[in-house]
Amino acid sequence: MRDEYDDCIYQALRHDFAGNLRAIANAVGHAFDRLHERLYGAPWNARNPRCKANRLTTR
């Protein structure tokens, strides 16, 4: 049976887990931007629709 201490531990673990997932997602996004900039001359997050460098299919 769960008590108040279990709830505190659960909340702490859930918060840390969410923070870790957020950090991992941010790191992956940053790495993808750097790779895209290296390959196509502009970061993926530039969001310039007229720039062909933002398309992964550009050759």
N, CA, C and O atoms as a DFTB+ gen file, in Angstrom:
236 C
 N C O
     1  1       0.835      -1.175       0.000
     2  2       0.000       0.000       0.000
     3  2       0.889       1.250       0.000
     4  3       1.882       1.321       0.724
     5  1       0.517       2.220      -0.815
     6  2       1.314       3.441      -0.926
     7  2       1.004       4.398       0.215
     8  3      -0.132       4.497       0.679
     9  1       2.034       5.095       0.651
    10  2       1.833       6.120       1.671
    11  2       2.386       7.445       1.160
    12  3       2.790       7.538       0.001
    13  1       2.409       8.452       1.992
    14  2       2.846       9.779       1.552
    15  2       4.312       9.801       1.124
    16  3       4.685      10.586       0.252
    17  1       5.150       8.952       1.724
    18  2       6.563       8.917       1.345
    19  2       6.739       8.316      -0.043
    20  3       7.562       8.783      -0.830
    21  1       5.968       7.289      -0.334
    22  2       6.015       6.712      -1.675
    23  2       5.598       7.741      -2.716
    24  3       6.200       7.824      -3.786
    25  1       4.575       8.522      -2.408
    26  2       4.122       9.554      -3.334
    27  2       5.205      10.605      -3.560
    28  3       5.401      11.057      -4.688
    29  1       5.907      10.998      -2.505
    30  2       6.985      11.987      -2.638
    31  2       8.111      11.438      -3.510
    32  3       8.640      12.144      -4.370
    33  1       8.470      10.189      -3.285
    34  2       9.531       9.560      -4.084
    35  2       9.086       9.453      -5.542
    36  3       9.857       9.741      -6.457
    37  1       7.842       9.037      -5.748
    38  2       7.314       8.909      -7.107
    39  2       7.334      10.257      -7.829
    40  3       7.748      10.330      -8.986
    41  1       6.894      11.312      -7.164
    42  2       6.883      12.640      -7.775
    43  2       8.302      13.101      -8.112
    44  3       8.531      13.687      -9.170
    45  1       9.247      12.837      -7.217
    46  2      10.637      13.233      -7.457
    47  2      11.217      12.475      -8.647
    48  3      11.886      13.068      -9.493
    49  1      10.966      11.178      -8.718
    50  2      11.471      10.385      -9.838
    51  2      10.822      10.815     -11.147
    52  3      11.488      10.899     -12.179
    53  1       9.535      11.083     -11.100
    54  2       8.835      11.497     -12.308
    55  2       9.377      12.829     -12.811
    56  3       9.547      13.019     -14.015
    57  1       9.645      13.743     -11.898
    58  2      10.178      15.049     -12.282
    59  2      11.572      14.898     -12.900
    60  3      11.855      15.493     -13.940
    61  1      12.426      14.120     -12.277
    62  2      13.778      13.914     -12.811
    63  2      13.731      13.222     -14.163
    64  3      14.487      13.572     -15.069
    65  1      12.845      12.242     -14.304
    66  2      12.731      11.510     -15.561
    67  2      12.298      12.449     -16.682
    68  3      12.847      12.403     -17.783
    69  1      11.312      13.302     -16.400
    70  2      10.848      14.254     -17.411
    71  2      11.958      15.244     -17.761
    72  3      12.128      15.596     -18.928
    73  1      12.704      15.688     -16.768
    74  2      13.815      16.606     -17.027
    75  2      14.897      15.956     -17.864
    76  3      15.461      16.589     -18.756
    77  1      15.190      14.697     -17.584
    78  2      16.202      13.978     -18.363
    79  2      15.751      13.778     -19.806
    80  3      16.545      13.931     -20.734
    81  1      14.478      13.436     -19.996
    82  2      13.969      13.271     -21.360
    83  2      14.031      14.589     -22.125
    84  3      14.368      14.610     -23.308
    85  1      13.707      15.678     -21.452
    86  2      13.765      16.989     -22.091
    87  2      15.201      17.324     -22.497
    88  3      15.435      17.839     -23.591
    89  1      16.152      17.033     -21.626
    90  2      17.560      17.309     -21.927
    91  2      18.040      16.463     -23.104
    92  3      18.774      16.951     -23.963
    93  1      17.629      15.201     -23.143
    94  2      18.009      14.320     -24.252
    95  2      17.404      14.828     -25.560
    96  3      18.088      14.873     -26.583
    97  1      16.136      15.207     -25.531
    98  2      15.481      15.716     -26.739
    99  2      16.152      16.996     -27.228
   100  3      16.334      17.179     -28.432
   101  1      16.516      17.872     -26.313
   102  2      17.204      19.106     -26.701
   103  2      18.568      18.814     -27.311
   104  3      18.962      19.454     -28.286
   105  1      19.288      17.853     -26.747
   106  2      20.605      17.497     -27.271
   107  2      20.493      16.896     -28.669
   108  3      21.296      17.210     -29.548
   109  1      19.503      16.035     -28.874
   110  2      19.306      15.432     -30.192
   111  2      18.924      16.507     -31.207
   112  3      19.424      16.505     -32.332
   113  1      18.048      17.416     -30.815
   114  2      17.657      18.507     -31.709
   115  2      18.830      19.388     -32.084
   116  3      18.973      19.781     -33.242
   117  1      19.663      19.697     -31.116
   118  2      20.841      20.530     -31.381
   119  2      21.812      19.812     -32.326
   120  3      22.357      20.425     -33.244
   121  1      22.024      18.523     -32.098
   122  2      22.916      17.750     -32.969
   123  2      22.354      17.682     -34.391
   124  3      23.105      17.779     -35.362
   125  1      21.032      17.515     -34.513
   126  2      20.418      17.470     -35.840
   127  2      20.578      18.809     -36.552
   128  3      20.865      18.842     -37.749
   129  1      20.396      19.922     -35.826
   130  2      20.594      21.244     -36.424
   131  2      22.020      21.412     -36.929
   132  3      22.233      21.918     -38.031
   133  1      22.992      20.991     -36.134
   134  2      24.394      21.117     -36.545
   135  2      24.684      20.264     -37.772
   136  3      25.372      20.710     -38.690
   137  1      24.163      19.033     -37.794
   138  2      24.360      18.157     -38.947
   139  2      23.710      18.755     -40.189
   140  3      24.314      18.765     -41.262
   141  1      22.490      19.248     -40.053
   142  2      21.781      19.823     -41.188
   143  2      22.512      21.058     -41.712
   144  3      22.601      21.265     -42.922
   145  1      23.032      21.874     -40.801
   146  2      23.782      23.054     -41.221
   147  2      25.058      22.654     -41.957
   148  3      25.446      23.296     -42.933
   149  1      25.695      21.613     -41.494
   150  2      26.923      21.146     -42.140
   151  2      26.640      20.594     -43.537
   152  3      27.415      20.821     -44.466
   153  1      25.524      19.866     -43.685
   154  2      25.202      19.252     -44.969
   155  2      24.577      20.221     -45.962
   156  3      24.892      20.175     -47.151
   157  1      23.689      21.103     -45.489
   158  2      22.886      21.925     -46.390
   159  2      23.115      23.426     -46.251
   160  3      22.484      24.205     -46.965
   161  1      23.994      23.849     -45.359
   162  2      24.332      25.256     -45.253
   163  2      23.428      26.096     -44.385
   164  3      23.679      27.290     -44.222
   165  1      22.390      25.519     -43.825
   166  2      21.498      26.265     -42.934
   167  2      20.947      25.309     -41.890
   168  3      20.650      24.158     -42.208
   169  1      20.804      25.759     -40.659
   170  2      20.228      24.879     -39.641
   171  2      18.765      24.577     -39.945
   172  3      18.074      25.385     -40.566
   173  1      18.303      23.429     -39.512
   174  2      16.932      23.008     -39.753
   175  2      15.947      23.998     -39.149
   176  3      14.870      24.210     -39.705
   177  1      16.293      24.599     -38.033
   178  2      15.362      25.494     -37.352
   179  2      15.368      26.903     -37.932
   180  3      14.777      27.802     -37.333
   181  1      16.014      27.132     -39.078
   182  2      16.022      28.455     -39.698
   183  2      14.620      28.842     -40.174
   184  3      14.263      30.020     -40.161
   185  1      13.841      27.870     -40.586
   186  2      12.439      28.069     -40.972
   187  2      12.246      29.096     -42.092
   188  3      11.285      29.866     -42.079
   189  1      13.142      29.100     -43.035
   190  2      13.007      29.987     -44.180
   191  2      12.432      29.167     -45.328
   192  3      13.159      28.373     -45.925
   193  1      11.144      29.332     -45.659
   194  2      10.520      28.468     -46.668
   195  2      11.095      28.649     -48.069
   196  3      10.987      27.742     -48.894
   197  1      11.706      29.803     -48.359
   198  2      12.269      30.033     -49.689
   199  2      13.677      29.483     -49.825
   200  3      14.216      29.416     -50.929
   201  1      14.269      29.092     -48.720
   202  2      15.638      28.591     -48.736
   203  2      15.631      27.096     -49.039
   204  3      15.104      26.307     -48.255
   205  1      16.205      26.711     -50.154
   206  2      16.237      25.297     -50.521
   207  2      17.104      24.483     -49.576
   208  3      17.021      23.255     -49.551
   209  1      17.937      25.167     -48.797
   210  2      18.819      24.456     -47.874
   211  2      18.045      23.808     -46.741
   212  3      18.569      22.916     -46.073
   213  1      16.808      24.234     -46.507
   214  2      16.026      23.664     -45.419
   215  2      15.359      22.352     -45.798
   216  3      14.764      21.694     -44.944
   217  1      15.448      21.966     -47.053
   218  2      14.798      20.729     -47.479
   219  2      15.804      19.585     -47.467
   220  3      16.909      19.707     -47.995
   221  1      15.412      18.490     -46.868
   222  2      16.312      17.342     -46.802
   223  2      16.538      16.714     -48.174
   224  3      17.515      15.992     -48.372
   225  1      15.647      16.984     -49.117
   226  2      15.766      16.367     -50.439
   227  2      16.645      17.172     -51.381
   228  3      16.813      16.780     -52.535
   229  1      17.209      18.283     -50.929
   230  2      18.069      19.113     -51.774
   231  2      19.319      18.335     -52.176
   232  3      19.937      17.667     -51.347
   233  1      19.678      18.425     -53.432
   234  2      20.893      17.750     -53.905
   235  2      21.868      18.735     -54.449
   236  3      22.950      18.351     -54.894
